[in-house]
Amino acid sequence: MIDLRSDTVTRPSQAMRAAMLQAPVGDDVYGDDPSVNALQVKVAEMMGHEAALLVPSGTQSNLIALLTHCGRGDEYLVGQNYHTYLYESGGAASLGSIVPQPISVEADGSLSLANIAAMIKPKDVHFARSRLLSLENTHLGKVLTQDYLTQAVQFAHSRQLKAHLDGARVFNAAVAQNLAVAEITRQFDTVSICCSKGLGAPIGSMLCGSKDFIDEARHWRKMVGGGMRQAGIIAAAIDFALENNVQRLAQDHENALLLQHELATISEIKVEAANTNMLYIAFASAELAVQVGEYLKSREILISYAQRTRLVTHLDVHTEDIHVFVAALKAFFVGQT
Ligand SMILES: Cc1ncc(COP(=O)(O)O)c(C=O)c1O
């Protein structure tokens, strides 16, 4: 199968599985798992933070960050189509009584500082208390510039807001800009990274922040059911991913560009510019998208069946797979005429 639906579909390699098999383990809820403890120290340092916490998923990591930063009736400001607001089942509001203030997202994936400023509530009994700005990098594959991030975090702090980064794909941003990841992440109060996307681990995210913040986050992790026991096997997979799968993200970015150029030769689809490991294409109708999807599936290629659909490159998509996919798509349209 060539699976272009998401970078979450990557499977652990034999070498990663071997590392998992050998991991020393203990009960992580007691703080006894040596592999988890070592990974948390390593990731905190890598991100430029004091401490880190292993959690099962990116959704839970962001939720724990919100629950730790905000109390009942507090507000967080977030992009209208950022994951933390739109795709996390309303967790902050329903589980934390935290009020979201969505803000429209600019074409480059950022939130304008003027829009943020306009939405911060005055201190007045009528309003929720604005506490947190939550950004996302990359957003739909787009890299937020360093200048923007610095300005946004400084602005948040100047207005007594904390700043959280949903850095599910922050390694893509770092590799694309040839930066150490800490240069992006250390300015935020907290950052969540995902290890089960482009990095290729089967499960796991890491929440990073100050030692006090992570101590408190550990309490919330237990409450939402994220306390895991012999989690060292997961930590070993993540450690393997960090050692072996970061720099290779550049290959995924190259493959996304190749995909953009190759698809541009097919007149029946509209192709948007690739950003890091993602690009969007559009079919003439939703029905056509389903027909294409079914046709490709019969050829062992998976894409999402949407009229405007996202294609994602990752470590299980090789350069030759790009050519196989493009040839199959061309064959579909030839068959149509
Ligand atoms: C930007 C972003 N943040 C957070 C998440 C949540 O990660 P998970 O699927 O591990 O809950 C995702 C998942 O796709 C994502 O794309």
The ligand as a Gaussian input file, in Angstrom:
#p B3LYP/6-31G(d) Opt

LIG

0 1
 C       -1.437000      19.796000      14.384000
 C       -1.850000      18.600000      15.195000
 N       -1.882000      18.701000      16.524000
 C       -2.251000      17.661000      17.295000
 C       -2.590000      16.445000      16.752000
 C       -3.074000      15.340000      17.655000
 O       -2.297000      14.201000      17.647000
 P       -2.920000      12.758000      18.005000
 O       -3.517000      12.226000      16.765000
 O       -1.719000      11.995000      18.477000
 O       -3.916000      12.945000      19.094000
 C       -2.571000      16.293000      15.360000
 C       -2.943000      14.991000      14.740000
 O       -3.051000      14.824000      13.567000
 C       -2.190000      17.404000      14.556000
 O       -2.174000      17.319000      13.216000

